[in-house]
Amino acid sequence: MSVRAGLVAAARGAGLALLAMGCSLVLFCLSVVSIALLAVGIGAVTTPWLVRATRAQAGLRRRLARTGSGVEIDAPYRRAPRFGGGPAGVLRRCQWLLTDRVTWRELLWLIVDPTAGFLLGMLCAALVGYGAWGFVLAAGVWRPMRDVGYWYAFVPVDSQLTALAAAALGVGFIAVGLRSAPAVLRAHALLTKTFLAPDQERALELRVAHLTESRADAVDASATELRRIERDLHDGAQARLVAMGMSLGTIEHLMRTDPDKAVQLLAQTRKSSAEALDELRRLVRGIHPPVLAERGLCDAVRALALRIPLTTEVAVEPMGRMSAPVEAAAYFAVSEMLTNVAKHAEAQRVWIDMRYEDGLLRITVTDDGKGGADPAQGTGLAGIERRLGAFDGVLAVNSPPGGPTSATIELPCTLLPAGPHR
């Protein structure tokens, strides 16, 4: 572990400790007063505001735990119902928040954070600071303190020799503080997770809500896809087949009256039949590409990369086959991402990285375009999220203005045994 990493971790811990005293303690005191004022009605107005402030503070701490220690803390909040306006709506909102056990768990966290959280956060910074104080003593500060019987830890500092011993002991304090800082910072994040992550019951509720929403999205996506297929058939192949039928009727009549015209029209009809067949093949390829069924996801993604008019590099780790629905979801997600790059990114190069690790398929598409991609702006990324949501998959997009853009999909899945797949 580098000294810099230890210093950064100790500084982060000290920052969390100050945040606990400056925000969590204040929020706890205000929340207690607000709850006490429920009896006179004032608390019904102030309590929801304080709960929102507490949840904002909790959200900040979740992000800091992720960026500082790599500890992921999911948010435990349910979707709020519609409360309406007026005093009745205010009362319903307050009642809903106070009957939510997450509110009380966060109130308990507001007690723990300024106490145990403060001590954990300040521990390593205090060790480093106390160690530095040993050097200050050795630099001559011990002289004016000689007559008061000053002790540095277990060393009585009353001469230059004992001051140098204090400095040597300070080196130990600094070393221990820097060495343990990352582990202590992680322990602080785990303490936060104990109170701010969903408990088992809430996690199950959120899981059910997510599955209900993803199932509805999957049904909507399927209905949209069926409408697209119906529209393509109606406007494309079906119209051509109807026209071919009319042409054949005309040819049947012309065979007796104008054979040369009939031969000419027959050639046009043969051309129309070839075009209709080509449209049907494209339509079938859009439903389930033959290369995906025959060669698997790896080769299908390589085929997609060859199809876009950009310089593309594909890095694919060897992997087995997955279930057909998972492969189809991943294939069409990559197809949509590459289409977005070709249409909107103004990119010159694209990199595709695909790998399977620990039950998770991860595909990253990176381009050197202008950036600024946002799933909320209707660029097709929201559709990818809905498609992946049916399989508990996620889409993460990092696209700062000016680029580059990196979009990663993750799909939990299992590899199938070797053998033929359909």
Summary of the structure (lengths in Angstrom):
residues: 422
radius of gyration: 33.0
end to end distance: 50.2
largest distance: 130.7
contacts: 1285
relative contact order: 0.07
helix: 71%
strand: 9%
